[in-house]
């Protein structure tokens, strides 16, 4: 495992913000498996159960710090001196952003400013990957999918905060993270815009798969809102392979800077109701009910164009829609029935499939 991505992560000091969250815990698991020295910076998990706690990653230096606390963020970077930073800390939920826009903007915008300011004072940092979202784009008709050059925008507080995070990243890259701006070395920065991510271990509120898992465990029907909305569903390991590939390339290549889309192939673009029905297949405890309640605005169709990542990074999604759904369902079924955590076996299967596809990062 430590030879993946040309072995660049073995022995590297890596900071992951948001490590106690769903995507962050999967990333920490992968990084530690490759031999990285990982420090996590995040609040305590806000769900029970929690994928982070279930993994029990004792090798990770677990720092419980609020990204909005500028002094604490600066102190962690000064103590750890990370060479690579993956920024995943966020308020990531659309519906919560309507309930608490102040928390959303203070975390997703000012929290990012705090991190960038700490990085300015930390000469060890060579590469930063800032994970944003596919929802940063201004909504418009786009049959070929949103491209990185399309206008940014946002309807809800969450998507707007992440569009701001994209602009902040571009600002700091141009204004501060170059040798021309009183820095001894360059910090290369990229943003990663991923589609709707699913996989085992997500227990967040108001997300389709966790809602289905909780309903299956409690025996209640799951209410599906906006069932006709089309989303680019992908297994969590697919965008993470893109993040790790970006981190590798940023260490040596300034052309890896900028914005990158990481989304599924066409078979991953599935309506919400259809995905729920496919997950329910072979999961007898799942009962689906369609909600008629009013819900906040969300885009009807989201589609990413990932040609840039395919052409310039040689990135490809490894698992299509059927494999993504099967691995996700099997993770929750194993946990529900026996308490088994399939994270390691899923990662092994994913890497094996990437090798069979001939992807360079897995060679």
Buried (B, 14 or more C-beta within 10 A) or exposed (E): EEEBBEEBBBEBBBBBBBBBBBBBBBBBBBBBBBBBBBBBBBBEBEBEBBBBBBBEBEBBBBBEBBBBEBEBBBBBBEEBEBBBBBBBBBBBBBBBBBEBBEBBBBBBBBBBBBBBBBBBEBEBBBBBBBBBBBBBBEBEEBEEBBBBEBEBBBBBBBBBBBBBBBEBBBEBBEEBBBEEEEEEEBBBBBBBBBBBBBBBBBBBEEBBBBBBBBBBEEEEEBEBBBBEBBBBBBBBBBBBBBBBBBBBBBBEEEEBBBBBBBBBBEEBBBBBBBBBBBBBEEBEBBEBEBEEEEEBEBBEBBBBBBEBBEEBBEBBBBBBBEBBBBBBBBBBBBBBEEEEBBBEBBBEBBBEBBBEEEBEBBE
